[in-house]
Amino acid sequence: MSVSLALLLLGVLTALTAPRMLARAEWVEREPVVALWVWQCVVAAVLVSFALSMTFSAAAAWQAVRGQVFAPAPRAVVDAYELSTGDGPWSAVIAVVLAAGGLWSGAMLGREIGLARARRRQRRADLLVRAPQLPGEEEAAGRLVVLEGERPDAWWLPGTTPRLVVTTAALRRLKGRQLDALLAHEQGHARARHDWLRHCSGALAAGFPGVPVFTAFREEMHRLVELAADDVASRRFGRLTIALALVELNEERGVFGAAPGSGPLAGLPQRVDRLLAAAPRLPAARRLGLTATAALVPVVPLLVAFYPGLAALG
């Protein structure tokens, strides 16, 4: 029971402290890819802690589960976890609550993926209405689709045949290599599978709206994937080119005014300012250090879980 409680407290502590530490970190906007990795490791550590706590609680509460979990383990290892100390009712409550949370998370992820697929099918159907295929024409992955439109817009349509959709108004506005930079930005999203990060973070935040770490995870994923895609485009075509492309596409939407408001485009002024500021990247050694340190975070609950057994064997 003590190991289960330690893992539960570790998960709660990680969920409370890690988002605050990342919010105060000065390097996040300079290295959005590293920040994405750190956030994923933090959330993975929280989920692993809760999953292991559920497992040990269930083993303490029910002999059948204990027999399955510790079937190949020596008697000394089983005794080291103190699973027969009369804490069955509390262990059962913890196990059931955490198991329900895990099932709910899976249901929310399935719901998020289902809604995303439905939206994608609808957008593809709308695209075929506005830009029907000619007889004998085949869908080409990664092709550019131009739509008649008075509003400058561009978006990447993921799927088995991903395509960049651009309106004619956007083509009139984008100059020089700005269209190429915009294409590189959207391809950066596709190659890194940023849609899956959005789905997972959205599922956790929707399933547990009162948990700050999951809410912050969703908000940061939506922000950091855009910064990461901006960097992909800027490395090929320059920061000024992609910054000007973002301004040309969105200046008529009021996002660059004194009070841009909220919504998915609210962060555009900050993105443009960041591109124009051209802050240098972190040294390679520090990037490697942050990446390696983050990779160790999900290992901590594993060490807590296996330490009693390893100590007993030693």
SEMARFI-423704 format. One record per residue: z, x negated, y of N, C-alpha, C in turn; residue in three letters. Coordinates in steps of 0.05 Angstrom, whole numbers, padded with zeros to 5 digits, always signed. Atoms other than C-alpha are relative to their C-alpha. Example, Ala and Ser with C-alpha at 12.3 -4.5 7.8 and 13.67 -1.06 7.14 Angstrom:
BEGIN
+00000-00018-00024+00156-00246-00090+00000-00018+00024ALA-00001+00016-00024+00143-00273-00021+00014+00015+00022SER
***
This chain:
BEGIN
+00000-00017-00024+00000+00000+00000+00000-00017+00025MET-00002+00018-00024+00015-00058+00048-00028-00011+00007SER+00027+00010-00005-00056-00085+00040-00017+00022+00013VAL+00015-00022-00011-00085-00017+00054+00007+00005+00030SER-00009-00003-00027-00043-00009+00117-00009-00022+00018LEU+00010+00023-00015-00061-00079+00140-00029+00002+00007ALA+00029-00004-00005-00135-00064+00133-00005+00022+00020LEU+00003-00022-00018-00127+00002+00169+00007-00009+00029LEU-00008+00010-00026-00091-00031+00227-00020-00021+00011LEU+00020+00020-00008-00142-00088+00228-00025+00014+00011LEU+00023-00015-00009-00198-00037+00235+00005+00013+00027GLY-00007-00013-00025-00162+00000+00291+00001-00021+00022VAL-00002+00021-00020-00146-00065+00327-00027-00011+00009LEU+00028+00010-00006-00218-00090+00323-00014+00021+00017THR+00014-00021-00016-00243-00023+00349+00010+00002+00028ALA-00011-00002-00027-00196-00026+00409-00006-00024+00017LEU+00002+00024-00016-00202-00098+00430-00028-00011+00003THR+00027+00013-00001-00273-00120+00414-00017+00012+00023ALA+00017-00010-00023-00309-00072+00463+00010-00010+00027PRO-00010+00010-00026-00263-00094+00520-00007-00029+00004ARG+00008+00028-00002-00276-00167+00505-00029-00003+00006MET+00029+00002-00005-00351-00156+00503-00007+00010+00028LEU+00006-00010-00027-00349-00116+00568+00006-00021+00021ALA-00007+00021-00019-00317-00175+00603-00016-00026-00004ARG+00015+00024+00005-00363-00227+00573-00023-00003+00020ALA+00021+00004-00020-00409-00258+00625-00027-00008-00011GLU+00025+00010+00012-00462-00281+00576-00017+00022-00012TRP+00014-00021+00015-00483-00213+00549-00028+00006+00010VAL+00026-00006-00011-00540-00199+00596-00019-00024-00001GLU+00017+00023+00002-00565-00270+00591-00010-00003-00029ARG+00008+00003+00028-00569-00266+00515+00003+00027-00014GLU-00003-00027+00012-00581-00193+00495-00003+00000-00030PRO+00004+00000+00029-00605-00211+00425+00026-00009-00014VAL-00026+00009+00011-00540-00249+00411+00021+00023+00003VAL-00019-00021-00004-00501-00191+00441-00005+00023-00020ALA+00006-00020+00021-00537-00142+00394+00012-00008-00027LEU-00011+00010+00025-00516-00185+00335+00030+00002+00000TRP-00029-00001-00002-00444-00189+00359+00010+00029-00003VAL-00008-00028+00002-00439-00114+00367-00003+00010-00028TRP+00003-00009+00027-00467-00102+00298+00021-00011-00018GLN-00021+00013+00016-00417-00151+00268+00027+00014+00005CYS-00025-00013-00006-00359-00117+00304+00001+00027-00013VAL+00000-00027+00013-00379-00047+00280+00001-00003-00030VAL-00002+00004+00029-00390-00074+00210+00028-00007-00009ALA-00028+00007+00006-00320-00105+00211+00018+00025+00000ALA-00016-00024-00001-00290-00038+00231-00006+00018-00025VAL+00007-00017+00023-00328+00000+00177+00009-00013-00027LEU-00009+00013+00025-00312-00052+00123+00030+00002-00002VAL-00029-00003+00001-00238-00050+00142+00008+00028-00010SER-00007-00027+00008-00236+00025+00135-00008+00006-00029PHE+00009-00005+00027-00276+00025+00070+00019-00014-00020ALA-00019+00014+00018-00230-00027+00038+00027+00014+00000LEU-00025-00014-00002-00169+00010+00063-00001+00026-00017SER+00003-00024+00016-00195+00074+00031+00001-00007-00030MET+00001+00008+00028-00208+00037-00035+00028-00006-00011THR-00027+00008+00009-00138+00007-00040+00019+00024+00001PHE-00016-00024-00001-00106+00073-00018-00005+00018-00024SER+00007-00016+00023-00143+00110-00072+00010-00012-00026ALA-00011+00013+00024-00123+00058-00123+00030+00003-00003ALA-00028-00003+00001-00051+00065-00104+00008+00029-00006ALA-00007-00028+00004-00053+00141-00107-00008+00011-00027ALA+00010-00011+00025-00092+00153-00171-00005-00022-00021TRP+00002+00020+00022-00088+00115-00237-00029-00003-00008GLN+00028+00002+00008-00161+00132-00253-00015-00019+00018ALA+00014+00018-00019-00186+00097-00190+00010-00028-00004VAL-00011+00027+00004-00139+00039-00202-00012-00013-00024ARG+00012+00011+00024-00166+00030-00271-00028-00009+00003GLY+00028+00008-00005-00237+00027-00246-00001-00025+00019GLN+00001+00022-00020-00223-00020-00187+00010-00026-00012VAL-00013+00025+00010-00178-00069-00224-00005-00003-00030PHE+00004+00001+00029-00208-00061-00294-00002-00029-00010ALA+00002+00027+00012-00228-00135-00303+00022-00019+00010PRO-00020+00018-00012-00168-00163-00264+00024-00004-00018ALA-00024+00005+00016-00109-00197-00297+00024+00016+00011PRO-00024-00016-00008-00041-00162-00295+00013-00011+00025ARG-00013+00012-00023-00015-00212-00244-00013+00008+00026ALA+00014-00008-00024-00069-00192-00195+00007+00029+00007VAL-00007-00028-00005-00053-00118-00202+00028+00002+00011VAL-00027-00001-00010+00021-00131-00192+00001-00011+00029ASP-00001+00012-00027+00006-00173-00129-00006+00021+00022ALA+00007-00020-00020-00022-00111-00094+00021+00023+00002TYR-00022-00019-00002+00041-00069-00108-00011+00029+00002GLU+00013-00026+00000+00002-00007-00125+00016+00022-00012LEU-00016-00020+00014+00058+00029-00162+00028+00001+00013SER-00025+00001-00014+00113+00032-00110+00009+00028+00011THR-00008-00027-00009+00118+00108-00100-00011+00010+00026GLY+00012-00008-00025+00073+00113-00040-00025+00017-00005ASP+00024-00016+00007+00024+00159-00075-00008+00021+00020GLY+00009-00021-00019+00025+00218-00026-00012-00012+00026PRO+00011+00012-00024+00014+00174+00036-00027-00014-00006TRP+00025+00013+00007-00039+00134+00000-00022+00020-00004SER+00021-00020+00005-00075+00197-00022-00010+00011+00027ALA+00008-00010-00026-00075+00223+00050-00019-00019+00014VAL+00017+00020-00013-00104+00158+00077-00027-00001-00013ILE+00025+00002+00015-00156+00155+00022-00018+00023+00006ALA+00017-00025-00004-00179+00227+00032-00011+00000+00028VAL+00010+00000-00028-00183+00220+00108-00022-00020+00004VAL+00020+00020-00003-00222+00156+00105-00026+00006-00016LEU+00024-00008+00016-00268+00182+00050-00015+00022+00015ALA+00013-00021-00015-00282+00244+00092-00015-00011+00024ALA+00014+00013-00022-00298+00200+00151-00026-00015-00009GLY+00024+00014+00011-00347+00159+00108-00022+00020-00006GLY+00020-00020+00006-00382+00222+00083-00011+00012+00025LEU+00009-00011-00025-00385+00250+00153-00019-00019+00014TRP+00018+00020-00012-00416+00185+00178-00027+00000-00013SER+00025-00001+00014-00469+00188+00124-00016+00025+00007GLY+00013-00025-00007-00484+00260+00141-00012-00002+00028ALA+00010+00003-00027-00491+00243+00215-00024-00018+00001MET+00023+00019+00001-00538+00185+00199-00024+00015-00011LEU+00022-00016+00011-00581+00231+00156-00011+00020+00021GLY+00009-00020-00021-00582+00283+00212-00015-00015+00022ARG+00014+00015-00022-00601+00230+00264-00028-00008-00009GLU+00026+00008+00010-00658+00204+00221-00019+00024-00003ILE+00016-00024+00003-00682+00275+00206-00010+00010+00027GLY+00008-00008-00027-00683+00293+00280-00021-00019+00012LEU+00019+00020-00011-00719+00228+00298-00027+00004-00013ALA+00025-00005+00014-00772+00242+00245-00014+00025+00010ARG+00011-00025-00011-00781+00313+00271-00012-00004+00027ALA+00011+00006-00027-00789+00288+00342-00026-00016-00002ARG+00024+00017+00003-00839+00235+00319-00023+00017-00009ARG+00022-00017+00009-00880+00287+00281-00011+00018+00023ARG+00008-00017-00022-00880+00332+00342-00016-00015+00021GLN+00014+00016-00020-00902+00276+00388-00028-00008-00011ARG+00027+00007+00011-00958+00256+00340-00018+00025+00000ARG+00016-00024-00002-00981+00328+00337-00010+00005+00028ALA+00008-00004-00028-00981+00333+00412-00021-00021+00008ASP+00020+00020-00006-01019+00267+00415-00027+00006-00011LEU+00026-00007+00012-01073+00292+00368-00013+00023+00016LEU+00011-00021-00017-01081+00353+00413-00013-00011+00025VAL+00010+00012-00026-01089+00311+00476-00021-00021-00005ARG+00020+00021+00006-01129+00255+00442-00009+00003-00029ALA+00008-00004+00028-01163+00283+00380-00018-00022-00010PRO+00016+00020+00012-01195+00236+00331-00029+00010-00004GLN+00028-00006+00004-01271+00234+00327-00006+00000-00030LEU+00007+00000+00029-01305+00248+00260-00005-00029-00010PRO+00003+00026+00011-01300+00186+00217+00018-00021+00012GLY-00018+00019-00013-01249+00153+00263+00026-00002-00017GLU-00025+00005+00015-01189+00122+00227+00021-00009+00019GLU-00023+00010-00016-01120+00110+00254+00003-00030-00005GLU-00004+00029+00002-01110+00037+00269+00028-00007+00010ALA-00027+00007-00007-01040+00009+00269+00000-00018+00025ALA-00003+00017-00023-01021-00019+00336-00021+00005+00022GLY+00021-00004-00019-01081+00010+00373+00011+00012+00026ARG-00007-00011-00026-01078+00031+00446-00014+00027+00003LEU+00010-00027-00005-01086+00105+00461+00003+00007+00029VAL+00000-00006-00028-01105+00125+00531-00002+00031+00003VAL-00001-00029-00005-01088+00196+00555-00006+00005+00029LEU+00004-00009-00027-01112+00231+00617+00027+00010+00011GLU-00025-00009-00011-01052+00241+00662+00004-00010+00028GLY-00004+00008-00027-01033+00240+00735+00026-00015+00004GLU-00025+00014-00002-00964+00211+00721-00001-00026-00015ARG+00000+00025+00015-00959+00138+00703+00021-00001-00021PRO-00019+00001+00022-00927+00131+00636-00011-00016-00023ASP+00008+00016+00024-00928+00089+00573+00023+00001-00019ALA-00021+00000+00020-00890+00092+00508-00011-00009-00027TRP+00008+00009+00027-00891+00064+00438+00007+00021-00020TRP-00004-00021+00020-00899+00114+00382+00003-00014-00027LEU-00004+00014+00025-00867+00083+00319-00010+00017-00024PRO+00008-00013+00024-00884+00101+00248-00018-00018-00017GLY+00017+00016+00018-00932+00079+00193-00024-00011+00015THR+00022+00010-00017-00987+00072+00246+00010+00000+00029THR-00011+00001-00027-00950+00051+00309-00022-00004+00021PRO+00020+00001-00021-00989+00059+00374+00013+00000+00027ARG-00009+00000-00027-00979+00045+00447-00017+00021+00015LEU+00013-00022-00015-00996+00107+00489+00004-00005+00030VAL+00000+00006-00029-01014+00096+00562-00017+00022+00014VAL+00015-00019-00015-01036+00147+00613-00020-00014+00019THR+00020+00012-00018-01096+00136+00659+00012-00007+00027THR-00013+00007-00025-01050+00137+00719+00014-00027-00002ALA-00012+00026+00004-01012+00078+00689-00020-00022+00000ALA+00020+00020+00000-01076+00040+00678-00010-00006+00029LEU+00009+00005-00028-01095+00050+00751+00022-00016+00015ARG-00022+00014-00014-01026+00024+00773+00004-00028-00010ARG-00006+00026+00011-01018-00035+00726-00022-00019+00007LEU+00019+00020-00009-01052-00097+00752+00002-00026-00016LYS-00001+00026+00013-01071-00163+00721+00010+00002-00029GLY-00011+00001+00028-01030-00178+00659+00023+00019-00003ARG-00023-00018+00002-00979-00123+00672-00002+00018-00025GLN+00003-00017+00023-01009-00079+00617+00006-00017-00026LEU-00007+00017+00023-01005-00138+00568+00030-00004-00003ASP-00029+00004+00001-00933-00149+00587+00014+00025-00010ALA-00011-00026+00010-00918-00075+00576-00004+00003-00030LEU+00006-00002+00029-00951-00078+00508+00019-00019-00015LEU-00018+00019+00013-00909-00140+00490+00028+00011+00000ALA-00027-00012-00001-00846-00103+00512+00003+00021-00023HIS-00002-00021+00021-00860-00044+00466-00003-00012-00028GLU+00002+00013+00026-00882-00089+00409+00026-00014-00008GLN-00026+00012+00005-00815-00125+00416+00019+00021-00012GLY-00016-00022+00012-00781-00058+00402-00007+00004-00030HIS+00009-00006+00026-00824-00047+00341+00007-00022-00020ALA-00005+00022+00019-00816-00116+00310+00029-00003-00007ARG-00028+00003+00004-00741-00117+00318+00013+00025-00012ALA-00009-00025+00011-00735-00045+00291+00024+00011+00016ARG-00021-00010-00018-00694-00024+00351+00005+00030-00005HIS-00005-00028+00005-00703+00048+00330+00022+00005-00020ASP-00022-00002+00020-00656+00037+00271+00027-00005+00013TRP-00025+00004-00015-00603+00009+00317+00008+00025+00016LEU-00006-00025-00015-00609+00071+00360+00009+00022-00019ARG-00007-00021+00019-00605+00117+00299+00029-00004-00009HIS-00026+00005+00011-00543+00083+00270+00022+00003+00022CYS-00020-00003-00021-00506+00078+00336+00003+00029+00009SER-00002-00029-00007-00524+00150+00354+00014+00016-00021GLY-00013-00015+00021-00500+00175+00286+00030-00004+00002ALA-00029+00005-00001-00432+00141+00293+00012+00013+00025LEU-00011-00012-00024-00423+00165+00365+00001+00030-00002ALA+00000-00029+00002-00443+00236+00348+00020+00010-00021ALA-00019-00008+00020-00400+00238+00286+00029-00004+00008GLY-00027+00005-00009-00338+00210+00321+00000-00003+00030PHE+00002+00001-00029-00344+00228+00394+00025-00010+00014PRO-00025+00009-00013-00271+00211+00408+00007-00028-00005GLY-00006+00028+00007-00275+00139+00382-00015-00017+00020VAL+00013+00015-00021-00289+00092+00441-00019-00021-00010PRO+00017+00022+00009-00318+00036+00400-00028+00010-00008VAL+00026-00011+00008-00374+00080+00372-00015+00010+00024PHE+00014-00008-00025-00389+00110+00441-00011-00024+00014THR+00009+00025-00013-00393+00040+00471-00023-00013-00016ALA+00022+00011+00017-00436+00017+00412-00026+00014+00006PHE+00025-00014-00006-00487+00071+00426-00011-00007+00028ARG+00009+00006-00027-00489+00058+00501-00011-00029+00002GLU+00009+00028-00002-00496-00017+00492-00025-00004-00016GLU+00025+00002+00015-00550-00010+00439-00023+00009+00016MET+00022-00010-00016-00593+00032+00485-00006-00020+00023HIS+00004+00019-00023-00582-00019+00542-00011-00027-00010ARG+00007+00027+00008-00588-00084+00503-00027-00002-00013LEU+00027+00002+00012-00651-00066+00464-00021-00001+00022VAL+00019+00002-00022-00686-00056+00530-00001-00028+00013GLU-00001+00027-00011-00662-00123+00557-00013-00019-00020LEU+00012+00018+00020-00683-00157+00492-00030+00003+00000ALA+00029-00004-00001-00753-00126+00496-00011-00011+00026ALA+00008+00013-00025-00757-00147+00569-00004-00030-00003ASP+00001+00029+00004-00743-00218+00548-00024-00008-00017ASP+00024+00006+00016-00797-00216+00495-00025+00000+00017VAL+00023-00001-00018-00848-00196+00547+00000-00022+00020ALA-00001+00020-00022-00823-00244+00600-00006-00028-00011SER+00005+00026+00011-00828-00304+00553-00030-00005-00003ARG+00029+00003+00003-00902-00290+00544-00015+00002+00026ARG+00015-00006-00024-00923-00264+00612+00015-00005+00026PHE-00015+00006-00024-00868-00283+00660+00018+00024+00008GLY-00019-00021-00008-00808-00245+00688-00011+00017+00023ARG+00010-00015-00023-00844-00225+00752-00021+00021-00010LEU+00020-00018+00009-00901-00193+00713+00012+00025-00013THR-00012-00023+00013-00858-00148+00670+00017+00016+00020ILE-00015-00014-00021-00813-00132+00730-00018+00018+00017ALA+00019-00016-00016-00873-00109+00771-00011+00024-00016LEU+00010-00022+00017-00898-00068+00712+00020+00023-00002ALA-00020-00021+00001-00832-00031+00707+00002+00015+00026LEU-00001-00013-00026-00832-00017+00782-00024+00018+00003VAL+00024-00017-00004-00904+00008+00782+00001+00025-00016GLU-00001-00023+00017-00891+00055+00725+00021+00021+00009LEU-00023-00018-00004-00826+00085+00751+00008+00004+00029ASN-00009-00002-00028-00824+00079+00827-00001+00029+00011GLU+00002-00027-00009-00844+00152+00836+00021+00019-00013GLU-00019-00017+00013-00788+00178+00792+00028+00000+00013ARG-00025+00000-00014-00732+00164+00841+00021-00018-00011GLY-00021+00016+00012-00696+00113+00798+00007-00025+00017VAL-00005+00023-00017-00700+00059+00851+00012+00008+00027PHE-00012-00010-00025-00668+00102+00906+00029-00009+00003GLY-00028+00007-00006-00599+00096+00936+00018+00012-00021ALA-00017-00013+00021-00571+00144+00883-00018+00007-00023ALA+00019-00006+00022-00614+00138+00820+00010+00020-00020PRO-00011-00019+00019-00567+00183+00780+00003-00011-00027GLY-00004+00008+00028-00560+00182+00705-00025+00007-00016SER+00023-00005+00018-00606+00187+00645-00010-00026-00011GLY+00010+00024+00013-00647+00139+00604-00013-00020+00019PRO+00012+00018-00019-00680+00109+00666+00020-00010+00021LEU-00019+00008-00020-00616+00098+00705+00004-00030+00001ALA-00005+00029+00000-00611+00025+00684-00024-00016+00009GLY+00024+00015-00008-00681+00007+00709+00004-00019+00023LEU-00004+00019-00022-00659-00022+00776+00015-00026-00009PRO-00014+00023+00010-00610-00068+00740-00018-00018-00017GLN+00019+00015+00016-00664-00089+00691-00019-00017+00018ARG+00018+00014-00019-00711-00107+00748+00014-00022+00014VAL-00016+00021-00014-00657-00144+00786+00005-00024-00019ASP-00005+00021+00019-00641-00183+00723-00024-00018-00005ARG+00024+00015+00004-00713-00203+00712-00006-00018+00024LEU+00006+00015-00024-00721-00225+00784+00020-00022+00005LEU-00020+00021-00003-00656-00264+00784-00005-00024-00018ALA+00008+00022+00018-00682-00305+00725+00024-00019-00007ALA-00023+00017+00009-00613-00329+00701-00007-00016-00024ALA+00008+00017+00023-00620-00387+00653+00014+00009-00026PRO-00012-00006+00026-00606-00377+00579+00024-00018-00006ARG-00022+00016+00009-00544-00403+00546-00010-00024-00015LEU+00008+00023+00016-00548-00472+00514-00002+00008-00030PRO+00004-00007+00028-00572-00470+00442+00025-00003-00016ALA-00024+00004+00016-00506-00497+00416+00019+00024+00004ALA-00018-00022-00004-00467-00440+00449-00012+00026-00013ARG+00012-00024+00014-00517-00387+00423+00006-00001-00030ARG-00005+00003+00029-00508-00415+00353+00030+00005-00005LEU-00029-00004+00004-00432-00416+00361+00007+00030+00002GLY-00006-00029-00002-00430-00343+00384-00011+00015-00024LEU+00012-00013+00024-00476-00322+00327+00017-00005-00025THR-00016+00007+00023-00434-00359+00275+00028+00013+00001ALA-00026-00012-00003-00368-00333+00303-00002+00030-00006THR+00003-00029+00005-00393-00261+00302-00004+00005-00029ALA+00004-00004+00029-00416-00269+00230+00026-00002-00016ALA-00026+00002+00014-00345-00287+00211+00018+00024+00004LEU-00018-00023-00005-00315-00223+00240+00001+00019-00023VAL-00002-00018+00023-00334-00178+00181+00013-00014-00025PRO-00012+00014+00023-00307-00232+00134+00030+00003+00001VAL-00029-00001-00002-00236-00224+00161+00012+00022-00017VAL-00011-00020+00018-00223-00157+00126-00003-00006-00029PRO+00003+00009+00028-00250-00186+00062+00021-00020-00008LEU-00021+00019+00006-00201-00243+00066+00027+00014-00003LEU-00025-00015+00002-00144-00195+00079+00002+00015-00026VAL+00000-00016+00025-00165-00153+00019+00004-00017-00024ALA+00000+00016+00024-00174-00210-00030+00022-00021-00001PHE-00020+00021-00001-00118-00256-00008+00023+00004-00021TYR-00021-00002+00020-00062-00226-00052-00009-00006-00028PRO+00010+00006+00027-00106-00229-00114-00005-00030-00004GLY+00005+00029+00002-00128-00300-00100+00026-00016-00001LEU-00026+00014+00001-00057-00321-00086+00013+00003-00027ALA-00012-00004+00027-00034-00291-00152-00014-00017-00021ALA+00014+00017+00019-00088-00328-00190+00006-00030+00004LEU-00006+00028-00006-00071-00393-00154+00028-00008-00010GLY
***
